[in-house]
Amino acid sequence: MEQLSTEQQERAAELDHDLVSTAGRCELFYWREHSREVDFVVRKGRTLTAIEVKSSAGRTGALSGMAAFSGKFSPTRTLLVGGDGIPIGEFLGKPVEHWIAG
């Protein structure tokens, strides 16, 4: 698993605060159906952003939850953070609004 620097840990705390402070502007959910899941689903108005966080690259079948969610709800945007996706440091380095569709 990728270790976060002190700066990244501080940004993660800020991100958590950003999500809380956007209350009323967006809603944060976790989705699970049977053994499939999506780590974060953010709804802002009529848009959905699905975010899956992975600690390692190349895990076969690791995105089955994202595929199932996308098939049911057609999110505006899907993001893979960590693993083969957006580097965790890059994700944490930008404000929530940058990543949320809408």
N, C-alpha and C positions, 0 to 999 in steps of 0.2 A: 504494500500500500504506500502511496506517495505521502511523504511527511510534509506537513505544512510548516512554513517558516512562521516566525512570530508575527510578521507583518500580515501573512495570509490568515493566521488565526484571528488577528484583530479585524481583518476585513470580513471574515466569516461571521464574527459577532455583529459587525455593522450590517451585513446582509440580513441577518436575523432581525435586527432592529428595523431595517428598511421594510422588510415584509410586514412586520407588526405595524409600522407607522403608515403603511399604505391601506390599512383597514378602511373599508368603505370605498376604496378605489379598486381593490382586487381581493380575491379570496384564494386561500391556499388549502389544497386538499391532498390526500393520499388515496390512490385507487388500487383496489385488489379485487380480483375475481378468480376464485379457485386458487391455483398456485401462481397465477400471473399478477404482476403488480407494476405500478409506476410510482416512483419515489415522490414526485411532486407534480401536482396539477394546479396551475394558476389560472383562475378565471378573472378576466378584466373586461367588464361589459359583456359583449357577445363573443369574445375571443377566448380560446383555450390554448395554453402552452403546457405541454407535457415535458417533464424533465426527469431523465434517468441518470443516476450517478453510479459509476463503476470504478472499482479500485484497481482493476487490472484489464489489460487489453486482450482481445481475441477470444472471449469466452463464448463458445458455440451455444446458441439458444438463449443467451443472456438478455436478448431484447424481445422475447416473446410477449412480455407484458406490454411493451410499447406498441407492438404490432396489433395485439388484441384491442388495446385502448383506441388506437388510431382507427381500426375497423369499425368500432362502435360509435365513436364520438367525433371523428374527423377534426382533430385539433388544428388550429391555425398554424401552430409551430411545434416541432418536436426537437428536443435538445438532448444530446448525449454528452455528459460531463465526465471527464476522467476517461481511463481506458483508451479507446481508439478515437474518442471525441474531443471536445473542447478541453484544453488543459485546465486543471483545477485552478491554478494561479490566475489564468486569464479570466475564467468565469468569476472568480472572487474579486478580480480587479476592476470590474465594471459595475455600475449601479443596476439594481433590479430592473428598472425601466428599459435598459438596453436589451435585455433578454426577453422581456415579456411582449408578445405580439399585441398589436393594437395601437 
